[in-house]
Amino acid sequence: MTRIAIFASGSGSNAENISNYFKDNSNVEISLILTNNPNAFVIERAKNLGIESLIFSKSQFSETDEILEFLDKNDINMIVLAGFLLKIPENLIKKFPNKIINIHPALLPKYGGKGMYGDNVHKAVIENKETESGITIHYVNENYDEGKIIFQAKCQITDTDDYSDLAKKIHELEYNHFPKTIDFLLKNSELR
């Protein structure tokens, strides 16, 4: 049984989508949903899904081993970042080598790095008159958005698309590909 912890900072639509994808899978359990944002809607989604959630502070996350110990206590063996905005501390990266994956709303290495998330990414892509964008699912290392790329999917950008149109296209790619990519990794790699 693979026990997954999902980290999210916002609405949690990807966390809910992943949870629903695996709900009937006897080999995978979405065990925890963790957030650094006490006002994040993902907390409500976790309650509705019957998944234990934890709210933590930035200092608990980056300056102590509290989160690492909580994950250990719950036998977590994989971490999925689904709209999580804090940089992952070294203690987690060391404990979960190549077992932390993130989704980024652009085609890395373009439009990655600190501050590049959500609408910030979509606005930059539109302002630069790109003709395509997409998603990147990647392993997490000590630098924002620089881990080894696992999967990318693209969408076309039309002349009439604004950043909210692009956001809709990106969400569709995320909902379609993120759970399937996690499933693929679990079946075909060392993540088990």
C-alpha positions in Angstrom: 0.0 0.0 0.0 1.4 3.4 -1.0 0.3 6.1 1.4 0.3 9.6 -0.2 0.3 13.0 1.5 -0.9 15.8 -0.6 0.3 19.4 0.1 -1.8 22.3 -1.2 -2.0 26.0 -0.4 -5.3 27.0 -2.1 -8.6 25.7 -3.4 -7.5 22.0 -3.6 -9.2 21.1 -6.8 -6.2 19.0 -7.9 -6.1 17.3 -4.4 -9.8 16.4 -4.7 -9.3 15.1 -8.3 -6.4 12.9 -7.2 -8.2 11.6 -4.2 -11.3 10.7 -6.3 -9.1 9.0 -8.9 -7.5 6.7 -6.3 -10.6 6.2 -4.0 -11.3 2.7 -5.3 -7.6 1.6 -5.6 -6.7 -0.8 -2.9 -3.0 -0.3 -3.5 -3.0 3.5 -3.0 -4.4 5.7 -0.2 -4.5 9.4 -0.1 -3.8 9.5 3.7 -3.3 13.2 4.5 -3.9 16.6 3.1 -1.6 19.3 4.5 -1.7 23.0 4.0 0.2 26.1 5.2 -2.9 28.3 4.6 -5.5 28.2 7.4 -8.0 29.8 5.0 -7.4 27.4 2.1 -10.6 25.7 0.7 -8.6 22.5 0.5 -9.3 22.0 4.2 -13.0 21.8 3.5 -12.4 19.5 0.6 -10.4 17.2 2.9 -13.3 17.1 5.4 -15.7 16.2 2.6 -13.4 13.5 1.3 -12.9 12.1 4.9 -9.2 12.6 4.7 -7.2 13.8 7.7 -5.8 17.3 7.3 -3.2 19.4 9.0 -2.6 23.1 9.0 1.0 24.2 9.7 3.0 27.4 9.9 5.9 28.3 7.6 8.3 28.1 10.5 7.0 24.6 11.5 7.6 23.5 8.0 11.0 25.0 7.3 12.6 25.3 10.7 11.6 22.1 12.6 11.2 18.4 12.0 7.5 18.5 13.1 6.1 17.9 9.6 8.6 15.2 8.8 7.8 13.4 12.1 4.0 13.7 11.3 4.6 12.1 7.9 6.7 9.4 9.5 4.0 8.7 12.2 1.5 8.2 9.4 3.7 5.9 7.3 3.7 8.2 4.3 5.9 7.1 1.4 5.1 9.6 -1.3 4.4 13.4 -1.3 2.3 15.1 -4.0 2.4 18.9 -4.3 -0.8 20.2 -5.8 -0.7 24.0 -5.8 1.6 24.2 -2.8 3.6 27.4 -2.7 6.3 26.9 -0.1 9.8 25.7 -1.0 10.3 22.1 0.2 12.9 22.0 3.0 16.0 19.9 2.8 14.9 17.5 5.6 11.9 16.4 3.5 13.9 16.1 0.2 16.5 13.9 2.0 13.8 11.7 3.6 11.8 11.4 0.3 14.4 11.3 -2.5 12.5 11.2 -5.9 9.3 10.6 -4.0 8.0 14.2 -4.0 6.3 15.3 -7.2 4.9 18.6 -8.2 2.8 20.0 -11.0 3.7 23.3 -12.6 1.2 25.2 -14.8 3.7 25.9 -17.7 6.2 24.0 -19.8 9.3 24.1 -17.7 12.1 25.3 -17.8 10.1 28.3 -19.1 8.1 30.3 -16.5 9.4 28.5 -13.5 11.0 29.7 -10.3 10.0 31.7 -7.2 6.8 33.6 -7.6 5.8 31.7 -10.8 2.6 30.1 -9.8 -1.1 30.2 -10.8 -2.2 33.4 -12.6 1.3 34.9 -12.4 2.4 32.2 -14.8 -0.6 32.5 -17.1 -0.3 36.3 -17.3 3.5 36.1 -18.1 2.8 33.5 -20.9 0.0 35.7 -22.4 2.1 38.9 -22.1 5.0 37.1 -24.0 2.6 36.2 -26.8 3.4 32.5 -26.5 1.5 30.2 -28.9 1.5 27.2 -26.5 1.7 26.5 -22.9 1.0 23.4 -20.8 1.8 21.5 -17.6 4.9 20.0 -16.3 5.0 17.2 -13.7 8.4 16.9 -12.1 10.4 15.5 -9.2 11.1 18.1 -6.5 14.7 19.0 -5.6 16.2 21.9 -3.5 15.4 24.5 -6.2 12.0 25.8 -7.3 10.8 23.9 -10.5 14.2 22.5 -11.4 13.7 18.8 -10.6 13.8 16.1 -13.3 10.8 16.3 -15.6 8.5 13.3 -15.6 5.7 14.4 -18.0 4.6 17.4 -20.0 1.3 18.1 -21.9 0.7 21.1 -24.2 -2.2 23.3 -25.2 -2.5 25.9 -27.9 -3.0 29.5 -27.1 -5.1 31.5 -29.6 -4.9 35.2 -30.3 -8.1 35.8 -28.4 -7.1 33.9 -25.2 -6.6 35.9 -22.1 -4.9 34.6 -18.9 -8.2 33.2 -17.6 -8.9 31.3 -20.8 -5.4 29.8 -20.5 -6.0 29.0 -16.9 -9.0 26.9 -17.9 -7.0 25.0 -20.5 -4.2 24.3 -18.0 -6.7 23.1 -15.3 -8.1 20.7 -17.8 -4.7 19.3 -18.6 -3.9 19.0 -14.8 -7.2 17.2 -14.0 -6.7 14.8 -16.9 -2.9 14.0 -16.5 -1.8 14.5 -12.9 -3.6 11.5 -11.4 -2.7 9.3 -14.4 0.9 10.3 -14.1 1.0 9.5 -10.4 -0.6 6.1 -11.1 1.9 5.4 -13.9 4.8 6.3 -11.6 3.5 4.0 -8.8 3.1 1.1 -11.2 6.4 1.6 -13.1 9.0 3.0 -10.7 10.7 3.0 -7.3 7.9 5.1 -5.7 6.3 2.0 -4.2 
